[in-house]
């Protein structure tokens, strides 16, 4: 095994799911070089035992540092809330019932302090919830899957609400 292959292994132990381009950058930086290509990294990857990487991945999972399935886990979490108790609490991820989400009177209810939560339309509550999730980093594609719509539809809902609230 070449000397730089050991550096690839070291980088893989740090981040087992790193891309070839990331590995190339880190190994070149580690060695003070700039002539290793992604093809060189791929050759080194072929020589590295899967057992070593598997051990590193298991350690990261045990420490809670490997998060390669966050979107899937969030989706499963929301689906698990869609039971009878969740439906009684109003937790469902179904499509809107045709109410216009960017209706200005509905938006005024949302921002007026004296308005009761029960008076705010359910689709508007969902868009506010989706907007908060998007703000906290949940991808539009995942939000679209949860609501059974395309991600651009979720983006239009969020933008419609944002533009309605802006003035």
DSSP file (Angstrom, degrees, kcal/mol; ACC not computed):
  #  RESIDUE AA STRUCTURE BP1 BP2  ACC     N-H-->O    O-->H-N    N-H-->O    O-->H-N    TCO  KAPPA ALPHA  PHI   PSI    X-CA   Y-CA   Z-CA
    1    1 A X              0   0    0      0, 0.0     5,-0.0     0, 0.0    43,-0.0   0.000 360.0 360.0 360.0 134.7    0.0    0.0    0.0
    2    2 A X    >>  -     0   0    0      1,-0.1     4,-0.9     2,-0.0     3,-0.6  -0.260 360.0-110.3 -71.5 161.2    1.4    3.4   -0.9
    3    3 A X  H >> S+     0   0    0      1,-0.3     4,-0.9     2,-0.2     3,-0.7   0.883 118.2  52.1 -60.9 -40.7    2.1    6.0    1.7
    4    4 A X  H 3> S+     0   0    0      1,-0.2     4,-1.7     2,-0.2    -1,-0.3   0.737  97.9  67.1 -71.9 -19.8   -0.8    8.3    0.6
    5    5 A X  H <> S+     0   0    0     -3,-0.6     4,-2.1     1,-0.2    -1,-0.2   0.853  96.1  55.9 -65.9 -33.2   -3.2    5.3    0.8
    6    6 A X  H <X S+     0   0    0     -4,-0.9     4,-2.2    -3,-0.7    -1,-0.2   0.860 105.4  51.6 -65.0 -34.6   -2.7    5.3    4.6
    7    7 A X  H  X S+     0   0    0     -4,-0.9     4,-2.4     2,-0.2    -1,-0.2   0.861 107.0  52.9 -70.3 -34.8   -3.8    9.0    4.7
    8    8 A X  H  X S+     0   0    0     -4,-1.7     4,-2.5     2,-0.2    -2,-0.2   0.927 109.4  49.7 -62.5 -43.9   -6.9    8.0    2.7
    9    9 A X  H  X S+     0   0    0     -4,-2.1     4,-2.1     2,-0.2    -2,-0.2   0.910 109.5  51.1 -61.0 -43.2   -7.6    5.4    5.3
   10   10 A X  H  X S+     0   0    0     -4,-2.2     4,-1.2     1,-0.2    -1,-0.2   0.914 111.6  47.4 -60.8 -43.4   -7.1    7.9    8.1
   11   11 A X  H  X S+     0   0    0     -4,-2.4     4,-2.5     1,-0.2     3,-0.2   0.891 110.1  53.0 -65.6 -38.8   -9.6   10.3    6.4
   12   12 A X  H  < S+     0   0    0     -4,-2.5    -1,-0.2     1,-0.2    -2,-0.2   0.859 104.0  55.8 -65.3 -35.1  -12.1    7.5    5.9
   13   13 A X  H  < S+     0   0    0     -4,-2.1     3,-0.3     1,-0.2    -1,-0.2   0.827 111.1  45.7 -66.2 -29.7  -11.9    6.6    9.6
   14   14 A X  H  < S+     0   0    0     -4,-1.2     2,-0.3     1,-0.3    -2,-0.2   0.911 135.8   9.7 -75.6 -44.9  -12.9   10.2   10.3
   15   15 A X    ><  -     0   0    0     -4,-2.5     3,-1.8    -5,-0.1    -1,-0.3  -0.765  65.3-176.7-139.1  89.2  -15.7   10.4    7.7
   16   16 A X  T 3  S+     0   0    0     -2,-0.3    -1,-0.1    -3,-0.3    -4,-0.1   0.709  85.7  50.3 -62.2 -20.6  -16.6    7.0    6.2
   17   17 A X  T 3  S+     0   0    0     -5,-0.1    -1,-0.3    40,-0.0    -5,-0.1   0.197  79.5 136.3-103.6  16.2  -19.1    8.5    3.8
   18   18 A X    <   -     0   0    0     -3,-1.8     2,-0.1    -6,-0.1    -3,-0.0  -0.303  55.6-115.8 -64.1 146.2  -16.8   11.2    2.4
   19   19 A X     >  -     0   0    0      1,-0.1     4,-2.6     4,-0.0     5,-0.2  -0.340  24.1-109.0 -76.9 163.7  -16.9   11.7   -1.4
   20   20 A X  H  > S+     0   0    0      1,-0.2     4,-2.4     2,-0.2     5,-0.1   0.877 120.5  53.0 -59.5 -39.0  -13.9   11.1   -3.6
   21   21 A X  H  > S+     0   0    0      2,-0.2     4,-2.2     1,-0.2    -1,-0.2   0.902 109.8  47.7 -65.3 -41.7  -13.5   14.8   -4.1
   22   22 A X  H  > S+     0   0    0      2,-0.2     4,-2.6     1,-0.2     5,-0.2   0.921 112.3  49.4 -65.0 -43.5  -13.5   15.5   -0.4
   23   23 A X  H  X S+     0   0    0     -4,-2.6     4,-2.8     1,-0.2     5,-0.3   0.906 109.6  52.3 -61.4 -40.8  -11.0   12.7    0.2
   24   24 A X  H  X S+     0   0    0     -4,-2.4     4,-2.4    -5,-0.2     5,-0.2   0.937 111.3  46.4 -60.1 -47.2   -8.7   14.1   -2.5
   25   25 A X  H  X S+     0   0    0     -4,-2.2     4,-2.2     1,-0.2    -2,-0.2   0.930 115.8  44.6 -61.9 -47.5   -8.8   17.6   -1.0
   26   26 A X  H  X S+     0   0    0     -4,-2.6     4,-2.6     2,-0.2    -2,-0.2   0.905 114.9  46.7 -67.6 -42.2   -8.1   16.4    2.6
   27   27 A X  H  X S+     0   0    0     -4,-2.8     4,-2.2    -5,-0.2     6,-0.2   0.924 112.8  49.5 -68.2 -42.9   -5.3   13.9    1.6
   28   28 A X  H  X>S+     0   0    0     -4,-2.4     5,-2.7    -5,-0.3     4,-0.9   0.918 114.1  46.8 -59.7 -42.0   -3.6   16.5   -0.6
   29   29 A X  H  <5S+     0   0    0     -4,-2.2     3,-0.3    -5,-0.2    -2,-0.2   0.893 110.7  52.0 -65.8 -39.8   -3.8   19.0    2.2
   30   30 A X  H  <5S+     0   0    0     -4,-2.6    -1,-0.2     1,-0.2    -2,-0.2   0.865 117.1  38.6 -63.6 -37.6   -2.5   16.4    4.7
   31   31 A X  H  <5S-     0   0    0     -4,-2.2    -1,-0.2    -5,-0.2    -2,-0.2   0.522 108.9-119.9 -92.0  -6.8    0.5   15.6    2.5
   32   32 A X  T  <5S+     0   0    0     -4,-0.9     2,-0.2    -3,-0.3    -3,-0.2   0.836  75.6 117.3  69.8  31.9    1.1   19.2    1.4
   33   33 A X      < -     0   0    0     -5,-2.7    -1,-0.3    -6,-0.2    -2,-0.1  -0.698  50.4-167.1-121.2 173.1    0.6   18.2   -2.2
   34   34 A X  S    S+     0   0    0     -2,-0.2    -6,-0.1    -3,-0.1    -5,-0.1   0.212  71.3  83.9-142.2  13.8   -1.9   19.0   -5.0
   35   35 A X        +     0   0    0     -7,-0.1     2,-0.4     2,-0.1    -7,-0.0   0.455  58.0 105.0-103.8  -0.1   -1.2   16.3   -7.5
   36   36 A X        -     0   0    0    -12,-0.2     2,-0.2   -11,-0.1    -8,-0.1  -0.677  56.7-157.8 -79.6 131.5   -3.3   13.4   -6.2
   37   37 A X     >  -     0   0    0     -2,-0.4     4,-1.8     1,-0.1     5,-0.1  -0.497  33.0-103.0-102.1 173.2   -6.4   13.0   -8.3
   38   38 A X  H  > S+     0   0    0      1,-0.2     4,-2.4     2,-0.2     5,-0.1   0.834 123.7  59.4 -62.9 -32.4   -9.8   11.4   -7.6
   39   39 A X  H  > S+     0   0    0      2,-0.2     4,-1.9     1,-0.2    -1,-0.2   0.894 103.6  50.4 -63.4 -39.6   -8.5    8.4   -9.6
   40   40 A X  H  > S+     0   0    0      2,-0.2     4,-2.1     1,-0.2    -2,-0.2   0.905 110.0  50.4 -62.3 -40.8   -5.6    8.0   -7.2
   41   41 A X  H  X S+     0   0    0     -4,-1.8     4,-2.4     1,-0.2    -2,-0.2   0.907 108.2  52.6 -63.8 -42.1   -8.1    8.1   -4.3
   42   42 A X  H  X S+     0   0    0     -4,-2.4     4,-1.6     2,-0.2    -1,-0.2   0.872 107.5  51.6 -63.0 -37.4  -10.2    5.4   -6.0
   43   43 A X  H  X S+     0   0    0     -4,-1.9     4,-0.9     1,-0.2    -1,-0.2   0.920 110.9  48.4 -63.5 -43.2   -7.2    3.2   -6.4
   44   44 A X  H >X S+     0   0    0     -4,-2.1     4,-0.8     1,-0.2     3,-0.6   0.884 107.5  55.6 -64.5 -37.8   -6.5    3.6   -2.7
   45   45 A X  H >< S+     0   0    0     -4,-2.4     3,-0.6     1,-0.2    -1,-0.2   0.860 102.6  56.0 -63.7 -34.9  -10.1    2.8   -1.8
   46   46 A X  H 3< S+     0   0    0     -4,-1.6    -1,-0.2     1,-0.2    -2,-0.2   0.790 108.0  49.0 -66.9 -26.8   -9.9   -0.5   -3.7
   47   47 A X  H << S+     0   0    0     -4,-0.9     2,-0.3    -3,-0.6    -1,-0.2   0.588  92.0  94.8 -88.9 -11.0   -6.9   -1.5   -1.5
   48   48 A X  S << S-     0   0    0     -4,-0.8     2,-0.2    -3,-0.6   -42,-0.0  -0.661  78.7-119.3 -88.3 135.5   -8.6   -0.6    1.8
   49   49 A X    >>  -     0   0    0     -2,-0.3     4,-1.1     1,-0.1     3,-0.5  -0.480   8.3-140.1 -71.9 136.7  -10.3   -3.3    3.8
   50   50 A X  H 3> S+     0   0    0      1,-0.2     4,-2.9    -2,-0.2     5,-0.2   0.782  98.9  69.0 -65.9 -26.4  -14.0   -2.8    4.4
   51   51 A X  H 3> S+     0   0    0      1,-0.2     4,-2.1     2,-0.2    -1,-0.2   0.891  97.7  49.8 -61.1 -40.4  -13.6   -4.2    7.9
   52   52 A X  H <> S+     0   0    0     -3,-0.5     4,-1.9     2,-0.2    -1,-0.2   0.910 114.1  44.1 -66.3 -42.4  -11.6   -1.2    9.0
   53   53 A X  H  X S+     0   0    0     -4,-1.1     4,-2.6     2,-0.2    -2,-0.2   0.892 111.2  54.5 -69.4 -39.6  -14.2    1.3    7.6
   54   54 A X  H  X S+     0   0    0     -4,-2.9     4,-2.4     1,-0.2    -2,-0.2   0.899 107.8  50.2 -60.8 -41.4  -17.0   -0.8    9.1
   55   55 A X  H  X S+     0   0    0     -4,-2.1     4,-2.0     2,-0.2    -1,-0.2   0.919 111.1  48.5 -63.1 -44.4  -15.4   -0.6   12.5
   56   56 A X  H  X S+     0   0    0     -4,-1.9     4,-2.1     1,-0.2    -2,-0.2   0.907 111.8  49.8 -62.4 -41.5  -15.1    3.2   12.2
   57   57 A X  H  X S+     0   0    0     -4,-2.6     4,-2.5     1,-0.2    -2,-0.2   0.901 108.8  51.8 -65.2 -41.5  -18.7    3.5   11.1
   58   58 A X  H  X S+     0   0    0     -4,-2.4     4,-2.3     1,-0.2    -1,-0.2   0.893 109.3  50.5 -62.5 -39.6  -19.9    1.3   14.1
   59   59 A X  H  X S+     0   0    0     -4,-2.0     4,-1.8     2,-0.2    -1,-0.2   0.913 110.9  48.5 -64.7 -42.0  -18.0    3.5   16.5
   60   60 A X  H  X>S+     0   0    0     -4,-2.1     5,-3.0     1,-0.2     6,-0.7   0.906 111.6  49.4 -64.5 -41.2  -19.5    6.7   15.0
   61   61 A X  H ><5S+     0   0    0     -4,-2.5     3,-0.8     1,-0.2    -1,-0.2   0.905 109.5  51.9 -63.2 -41.2  -23.0    5.2   15.2
   62   62 A X  H 3<5S+     0   0    0     -4,-2.3    -1,-0.2     1,-0.2    -2,-0.2   0.852 112.1  46.1 -64.2 -34.9  -22.5    4.2   18.8
   63   63 A X  H 3<5S-     0   0    0     -4,-1.8    -1,-0.2    -5,-0.1    -2,-0.2   0.540 115.0-117.0 -84.0  -6.6  -21.4    7.8   19.7
   64   64 A X  T <<5S+     0   0    0     -3,-0.8    -3,-0.2    -4,-0.7    -2,-0.1   0.762  82.1 118.9  77.7  25.5  -24.4    9.2   17.7
   65   65 A X      < +     0   0    0     -5,-3.0     2,-0.6    -6,-0.2    -4,-0.2   0.580  49.4  80.3-100.4 -11.6  -22.1   11.0   15.3
   66   66 A X        +     0   0    0     -6,-0.7     3,-0.1    -9,-0.1     2,-0.1  -0.871  46.8 167.5-101.7 117.0  -23.2    9.3   12.0
   67   67 A X    >   +     0   0    0     -2,-0.6     3,-0.7     1,-0.1    -1,-0.1  -0.480  21.1 138.5-125.9  60.2  -26.4   10.8   10.6
   68   68 A X  T 3  S+     0   0    0      1,-0.2    -1,-0.1    -2,-0.1     3,-0.1   0.549  74.6  43.2 -85.6  -6.2  -26.6    9.4    7.1
   69   69 A X  T 3>  +     0   0    0     -3,-0.1     4,-2.6     1,-0.1    -1,-0.2  -0.048  68.7 127.4-127.9  34.0  -30.4    8.7    7.2
   70   70 A X  H <> S+     0   0    0     -3,-0.7     4,-2.8     1,-0.2     5,-0.2   0.917  75.6  49.9 -59.4 -46.6  -31.8   11.8    8.9
   71   71 A X  H  > S+     0   0    0      1,-0.2     4,-2.1     2,-0.2    -1,-0.2   0.913 113.0  47.5 -60.4 -42.7  -34.4   12.6    6.2
   72   72 A X  H  > S+     0   0    0      2,-0.2     4,-2.6     1,-0.2    -1,-0.2   0.919 112.1  49.6 -63.5 -44.2  -35.6    9.0    6.3
   73   73 A X  H  X S+     0   0    0     -4,-2.6     4,-2.3     1,-0.2    -2,-0.2   0.900 110.4  49.9 -64.2 -40.6  -35.8    9.0   10.1
   74   74 A X  H  X S+     0   0    0     -4,-2.8     4,-2.2     2,-0.2    -1,-0.2   0.907 111.0  50.1 -63.3 -40.9  -37.8   12.3   10.1
   75   75 A X  H  X S+     0   0    0     -4,-2.1     4,-2.4    -5,-0.2    -2,-0.2   0.932 111.8  47.3 -62.4 -45.7  -40.2   10.8    7.6
   76   76 A X  H  X S+     0   0    0     -4,-2.6     4,-2.2     1,-0.2    -1,-0.2   0.866 109.6  54.7 -64.0 -36.2  -40.7    7.7    9.7
   77   77 A X  H  X S+     0   0    0     -4,-2.3     4,-1.0     2,-0.2    -1,-0.2   0.923 110.1  45.0 -64.0 -44.4  -41.2    9.8   12.8
   78   78 A X  H >< S+     0   0    0     -4,-2.2     3,-0.6     1,-0.2     4,-0.5   0.906 112.4  52.1 -66.3 -40.7  -44.0   11.8   11.2
   79   79 A X  H >< S+     0   0    0     -4,-2.4     3,-1.1     1,-0.2    -1,-0.2   0.865 105.3  55.6 -62.8 -35.2  -45.6    8.6    9.8
   80   80 A X  H 3< S+     0   0    0     -4,-2.2    -1,-0.2     1,-0.3     3,-0.2   0.762 102.9  56.5 -69.4 -22.8  -45.5    7.0   13.3
   81   81 A X  T << S+     0   0    0     -4,-1.0     2,-0.9    -3,-0.6    -1,-0.3   0.600  85.0  86.0 -80.6 -10.7  -47.5   10.0   14.6
   82   82 A X    <   +     0   0    0     -3,-1.1    -1,-0.2    -4,-0.5     2,-0.1  -0.199  65.3 111.9 -87.0  45.8  -50.2    9.4   12.0
   83   83 A X  S  > S-     0   0    0     -2,-0.9     4,-2.6    -3,-0.2     5,-0.2  -0.358  90.2 -80.8-100.5-171.3  -52.1    6.9   14.2
   84   84 A X  H  > S+     0   0    0      1,-0.2     4,-2.3     2,-0.2     5,-0.2   0.901 131.5  49.1 -61.3 -42.0  -55.5    7.4   15.8
   85   85 A X  H  > S+     0   0    0      1,-0.2     4,-1.5     2,-0.2    -1,-0.2   0.905 112.3  49.2 -64.1 -39.9  -54.1    9.4   18.7
   86   86 A X  H  4>S+     0   0    0      2,-0.2     5,-3.6     1,-0.2     4,-0.4   0.892 110.2  50.6 -65.5 -39.6  -52.2   11.6   16.3
   87   87 A X  H ><5S+     0   0    0     -4,-2.6     3,-1.0     3,-0.2    -2,-0.2   0.886 107.9  52.6 -66.5 -37.9  -55.3   12.1   14.2
   88   88 A X  H 3<5S+     0   0    0     -4,-2.3    -1,-0.2     1,-0.3    -2,-0.2   0.846 110.3  49.1 -64.0 -32.0  -57.3   13.1   17.2
   89   89 A X  T 3<5S-     0   0    0     -4,-1.5    -1,-0.3    -5,-0.2    -2,-0.2   0.510 123.6-108.3 -83.9  -4.4  -54.6   15.6   18.0
   90   90 A X  T < 5S+     0   0    0     -3,-1.0     2,-1.0    -4,-0.4    -3,-0.2   0.651  71.3 142.7  88.4  16.6  -54.7   16.9   14.4
   91   91 A X      < +     0   0    0     -5,-3.6     2,-0.3   -10,-0.2    -1,-0.2  -0.784  20.5 128.6 -95.9  98.2  -51.4   15.4   13.3
   92   92 A X        -     0   0    0     -2,-1.0   -13,-0.1    -3,-0.1   -10,-0.0  -0.979  49.6-146.4-142.7 153.2  -51.8   14.2    9.7
   93   93 A X        +     0   0    0     -2,-0.3     2,-0.1   -15,-0.1    -2,-0.1  -0.301  52.1 132.1-115.1  47.7  -49.8   14.9    6.6
   94   94 A X        -     0   0    0      1,-0.2    -2,-0.1    54,-0.0     3,-0.1  -0.445  62.3 -80.5 -96.1 173.3  -52.5   14.9    4.0
   95   95 A X        -     0   0    0     -2,-0.1    -1,-0.2     1,-0.1    53,-0.1  -0.190  54.7 -90.4 -68.4 161.4  -53.2   17.4    1.3
   96   96 A X        -     0   0    0      1,-0.1    -1,-0.1    51,-0.1     5,-0.0  -0.292  31.3-120.5 -69.0 159.5  -55.0   20.6    1.9
   97   97 A X        -     0   0    0     -3,-0.1    -1,-0.1     1,-0.1     3,-0.1   0.128  60.7 -85.0 -91.6  22.0  -58.8   20.6    1.6
   98   98 A X  S    S+     0   0    0      1,-0.3     2,-0.1    25,-0.0    -1,-0.1   0.394  81.2 145.1  95.1  -3.6  -58.8   23.3   -1.2
   99   99 A X        -     0   0    0      1,-0.1     2,-0.6     2,-0.0    -1,-0.3  -0.446  60.1-109.1 -67.5 139.7  -58.7   26.3    1.1
  100  100 A X    >   -     0   0    0      1,-0.2     3,-1.0    -2,-0.1     6,-0.1  -0.602  29.4-160.7 -73.4 119.0  -56.7   29.2   -0.4
  101  101 A X  T 3  S+     0   0    0     -2,-0.6    -1,-0.2     1,-0.2    20,-0.0   0.835  84.4  51.7 -74.7 -33.3  -53.5   29.3    1.7
  102  102 A X  T 3  S+     0   0    0     -3,-0.1    -1,-0.2     4,-0.1     2,-0.2   0.130  72.9 142.5 -94.2  23.0  -52.4   32.8    0.8
  103  103 A X    <>  -     0   0    0     -3,-1.0     4,-2.1     1,-0.2     5,-0.2  -0.475  48.6-142.5 -62.3 124.9  -55.8   34.4    1.6
  104  104 A X  H  > S+     0   0    0     -2,-0.2     4,-2.2     1,-0.2    -1,-0.2   0.842  98.1  53.3 -65.5 -34.7  -55.0   37.7    3.2
  105  105 A X  H  > S+     0   0    0      2,-0.2     4,-1.6     1,-0.2    -1,-0.2   0.890 109.6  49.7 -67.4 -36.0  -57.8   37.6    5.8
  106  106 A X  H  > S+     0   0    0      1,-0.2     4,-1.5     2,-0.2    -2,-0.2   0.897 110.2  50.5 -66.4 -39.2  -56.6   34.2    6.9
  107  107 A X  H  X S+     0   0    0     -4,-2.1     4,-1.5     1,-0.2    -2,-0.2   0.869 105.9  55.7 -66.5 -35.6  -53.1   35.6    7.2
  108  108 A X  H  X S+     0   0    0     -4,-2.2     4,-1.2     1,-0.2    -1,-0.2   0.885 105.6  52.5 -63.7 -36.9  -54.4   38.5    9.3
  109  109 A X  H  < S+     0   0    0     -4,-1.6     3,-0.2     1,-0.2    -1,-0.2   0.886 105.7  55.8 -62.5 -37.6  -55.9   36.0   11.7
  110  110 A X  H  < S+     0   0    0     -4,-1.5    -1,-0.2     1,-0.2    -2,-0.2   0.863 115.1  35.8 -64.6 -36.7  -52.6   34.3   12.0
  111  111 A X  H  < S+     0   0    0     -4,-1.5     2,-0.5    -3,-0.1    -1,-0.2   0.516  91.6 100.3 -99.0  -5.5  -50.7   37.4   13.1
  112  112 A X    ><  -     0   0    0     -4,-1.2     3,-1.3    -3,-0.2    -4,-0.0  -0.703  65.7-145.2 -84.2 129.1  -53.4   39.1   15.2
  113  113 A X  T 3  S+     0   0    0     -2,-0.5    -1,-0.1     1,-0.3    -4,-0.0   0.783  95.0  53.3 -64.8 -28.6  -52.8   38.4   18.9
  114  114 A X  T 3  S+     0   0    0      2,-0.1    -1,-0.3    -3,-0.0     2,-0.2   0.538  82.7 109.4 -86.6  -4.9  -56.4   38.2   19.9
  115  115 A X  S <  S-     0   0    0     -3,-1.3     2,-0.2    -6,-0.2     5,-0.0  -0.512  70.5-124.7 -74.0 135.2  -57.3   35.5   17.3
  116  116 A X    >   -     0   0    0     -2,-0.2     3,-1.3     1,-0.1     4,-0.4  -0.526  14.5-126.0 -76.6 146.2  -58.1   32.1   18.7
  117  117 A X  G >  S+     0   0    0      1,-0.3     3,-1.3    -2,-0.2    -1,-0.1   0.845 109.9  61.3 -61.6 -33.6  -56.0   29.2   17.3
  118  118 A X  G 3  S+     0   0    0      1,-0.2    -1,-0.3     4,-0.0     4,-0.1   0.716  97.2  59.4 -65.9 -20.8  -59.2   27.4   16.5
  119  119 A X  G <  S+     0   0    0     -3,-1.3     2,-0.4   -10,-0.1    -1,-0.2   0.606  85.0  93.5 -83.8 -12.5  -60.2   30.2   14.2
  120  120 A X  S <  S-     0   0    0     -3,-1.3     5,-0.1    -4,-0.4   -13,-0.1  -0.686  88.2-107.5 -85.1 132.2  -57.1   29.8   12.0
  121  121 A X     >  -     0   0    0     -2,-0.4     4,-1.7     1,-0.1     3,-0.3  -0.239  21.3-126.1 -59.5 142.9  -57.7   27.6    9.0
  122  122 A X  H  > S+     0   0    0      1,-0.2     4,-2.2     2,-0.2     5,-0.2   0.881 107.8  54.8 -60.6 -42.2  -56.0   24.2    9.2
  123  123 A X  H  > S+     0   0    0      1,-0.2     4,-2.2     2,-0.2    -1,-0.2   0.883 107.3  51.9 -60.4 -35.0  -54.1   24.5    5.8
  124  124 A X  H  > S+     0   0    0     -3,-0.3     4,-2.2     2,-0.2    -1,-0.2   0.881 107.6  51.5 -68.2 -37.5  -52.6   27.8    7.0
  125  125 A X  H  X S+     0   0    0     -4,-1.7     4,-2.4     2,-0.2    -1,-0.2   0.907 109.5  51.4 -62.3 -40.9  -51.4   26.1   10.2
  126  126 A X  H  X S+     0   0    0     -4,-2.2     4,-3.0     2,-0.2    -2,-0.2   0.910 108.9  49.4 -63.9 -42.0  -49.8   23.4    8.1
  127  127 A X  H  X S+     0   0    0     -4,-2.2     4,-2.6     2,-0.2    -1,-0.2   0.901 110.8  50.2 -65.8 -39.1  -48.0   26.0    5.9
  128  128 A X  H  X S+     0   0    0     -4,-2.2     4,-2.0     2,-0.2    -1,-0.2   0.908 112.6  47.7 -62.6 -40.8  -46.7   27.7    9.1
  129  129 A X  H  X S+     0   0    0     -4,-2.4     4,-2.3     2,-0.2    -2,-0.2   0.923 112.8  47.9 -65.1 -45.2  -45.5   24.4   10.4
  130  130 A X  H  X S+     0   0    0     -4,-3.0     4,-2.7     1,-0.2    -2,-0.2   0.882 109.8  53.5 -62.6 -38.3  -43.8   23.5    7.1
  131  131 A X  H  X S+     0   0    0     -4,-2.6     4,-2.4     2,-0.2    -1,-0.2   0.911 109.2  48.3 -63.0 -42.4  -42.2   26.9    7.0
  132  132 A X  H  X S+     0   0    0     -4,-2.0     4,-1.6     2,-0.2    -2,-0.2   0.909 112.2  48.8 -64.9 -41.8  -40.8   26.4   10.5
  133  133 A X  H  <>S+     0   0    0     -4,-2.3     5,-2.3     2,-0.2    -2,-0.2   0.912 111.8  49.2 -63.8 -41.6  -39.5   22.9    9.5
  134  134 A X  H ><5S+     0   0    0     -4,-2.7     3,-1.6     1,-0.2    -2,-0.2   0.899 108.2  54.0 -64.0 -40.2  -37.9   24.4    6.3
  135  135 A X  H 3<5S+     0   0    0     -4,-2.4    -1,-0.2     1,-0.3    -2,-0.2   0.856 106.7  52.8 -60.7 -34.9  -36.3   27.2    8.4
  136  136 A X  T 3<5S-     0   0    0     -4,-1.6    -1,-0.3    -5,-0.1    -2,-0.2   0.300 130.2 -91.6 -89.0  10.2  -34.8   24.5   10.6
  137  137 A X  T < 5S+     0   0    0     -3,-1.6     2,-0.5     1,-0.3    -3,-0.2   0.506  73.5 144.8 102.5   5.2  -33.2   22.6    7.7
  138  138 A X      < -     0   0    0     -5,-2.3    -1,-0.3    -8,-0.1    -2,-0.1  -0.670  54.7-115.6 -75.8 126.0  -35.7   20.0    6.6
  139  139 A X     >  -     0   0    0     -2,-0.5     4,-2.2     1,-0.1     3,-0.4  -0.215  11.2-123.0 -64.3 150.0  -35.4   19.8    2.8
  140  140 A X  H  > S+     0   0    0      1,-0.2     4,-2.7     2,-0.2     5,-0.2   0.856 111.7  59.4 -58.8 -36.1  -38.3   20.8    0.5
  141  141 A X  H  > S+     0   0    0      1,-0.2     4,-1.9     2,-0.2    -1,-0.2   0.892 106.9  46.0 -63.0 -38.7  -38.3   17.4   -1.1
  142  142 A X  H  > S+     0   0    0     -3,-0.4     4,-2.3     2,-0.2    -1,-0.2   0.917 112.2  50.4 -69.3 -43.2  -38.9   15.7    2.3
  143  143 A X  H  X S+     0   0    0     -4,-2.2     4,-1.7     1,-0.2    -2,-0.2   0.901 110.2  51.3 -60.9 -40.1  -41.7   18.2    3.2
  144  144 A X  H  X>S+     0   0    0     -4,-2.7     5,-2.6     1,-0.2     4,-0.5   0.889 108.5  50.9 -63.9 -39.4  -43.2   17.5   -0.2
  145  145 A X  H ><5S+     0   0    0     -4,-1.9     3,-0.8     1,-0.2    -2,-0.2   0.910 108.5  51.9 -63.9 -41.9  -43.1   13.7    0.4
  146  146 A X  H 3<5S+     0   0    0     -4,-2.3    -1,-0.2     1,-0.2    -2,-0.2   0.868 116.9  38.9 -62.3 -36.3  -44.8   14.2    3.8
  147  147 A X  H 3<5S-     0   0    0     -4,-1.7    -1,-0.2     2,-0.2    -2,-0.2   0.392 110.0-120.8 -95.8   2.9  -47.6   16.2    2.2
  148  148 A X  T <<5S+     0   0    0     -3,-0.8     2,-0.3    -4,-0.5    -3,-0.2   0.860  77.5 107.2  59.2  38.7  -47.8   14.0   -0.9
  149  149 A X  S   <S-     0   0    0     -5,-2.6    -1,-0.2    -6,-0.1    -2,-0.2  -0.876  78.3 -85.7-134.6 168.9  -47.1   17.0   -3.2
  150  150 A X    >>  -     0   0    0     -2,-0.3     4,-1.4     1,-0.1     3,-0.9  -0.425  38.8-115.3 -74.2 153.5  -44.1   18.1   -5.3
  151  151 A X  H 3> S+     0   0    0      1,-0.3     4,-2.1     2,-0.2     5,-0.1   0.796 115.2  59.8 -61.9 -29.1  -41.4   20.1   -3.5
  152  152 A X  H 3> S+     0   0    0      2,-0.2     4,-2.3     1,-0.2    -1,-0.3   0.819 100.6  55.9 -69.8 -28.2  -42.1   23.1   -5.7
  153  153 A X  H <> S+     0   0    0     -3,-0.9     4,-2.3     2,-0.2    -2,-0.2   0.924 107.6  48.0 -65.9 -43.7  -45.7   23.1   -4.4
  154  154 A X  H  X S+     0   0    0     -4,-1.4     4,-2.6     1,-0.2    -2,-0.2   0.907 110.9  52.1 -62.2 -41.0  -44.4   23.4   -0.8
  155  155 A X  H  X S+     0   0    0     -4,-2.1     4,-3.0     1,-0.2     5,-0.2   0.913 108.5  50.3 -62.0 -42.2  -42.1   26.2   -1.9
  156  156 A X  H  X S+     0   0    0     -4,-2.3     4,-2.8     2,-0.2    -1,-0.2   0.905 110.6  50.2 -62.8 -40.4  -45.0   28.1   -3.5
  157  157 A X  H  X S+     0   0    0     -4,-2.3     4,-2.3     2,-0.2    -2,-0.2   0.937 113.6  44.8 -61.4 -46.6  -47.0   27.7   -0.2
  158  158 A X  H  X S+     0   0    0     -4,-2.6     4,-2.6     1,-0.2    -2,-0.2   0.920 115.6  46.7 -66.2 -43.6  -44.1   29.0    1.9
  159  159 A X  H  X S+     0   0    0     -4,-3.0     4,-3.0     2,-0.2     5,-0.3   0.899 110.6  53.3 -65.5 -39.6  -43.4   31.8   -0.5
  160  160 A X  H  X S+     0   0    0     -4,-2.8     4,-1.8    -5,-0.2    -2,-0.2   0.922 112.9  43.6 -60.0 -44.0  -47.1   32.7   -0.7
  161  161 A X  H  X S+     0   0    0     -4,-2.3     4,-2.0     2,-0.2    -2,-0.2   0.912 113.6  51.2 -67.8 -41.6  -47.3   32.9    3.1
  162  162 A X  H  X S+     0   0    0     -4,-2.6     4,-1.6     1,-0.2    -2,-0.2   0.927 112.1  45.8 -60.9 -46.5  -44.0   34.8    3.3
  163  163 A X  H  X S+     0   0    0     -4,-3.0     4,-0.6     1,-0.2    -1,-0.2   0.845 112.1  52.1 -67.2 -32.7  -45.1   37.4    0.8
  164  164 A X  H  < S+     0   0    0     -4,-1.8    -1,-0.2    -5,-0.3    -2,-0.2   0.838 114.6  42.0 -70.5 -32.3  -48.5   37.7    2.5
  165  165 A X  H  < S+     0   0    0     -4,-2.0    -2,-0.2     1,-0.2    -1,-0.2   0.696  95.1  83.8 -84.6 -20.7  -46.9   38.4    5.8
  166  166 A X  H  <        0   0    0     -4,-1.6    -1,-0.2     1,-0.3    -2,-0.1   0.882 360.0 360.0 -57.2 -47.9  -44.1   40.7    4.5
  167  167 A X     <        0   0    0     -4,-0.6    -1,-0.3    -3,-0.1    -2,-0.1   0.569 360.0 360.0 -62.9 360.0  -46.1   44.0    4.5
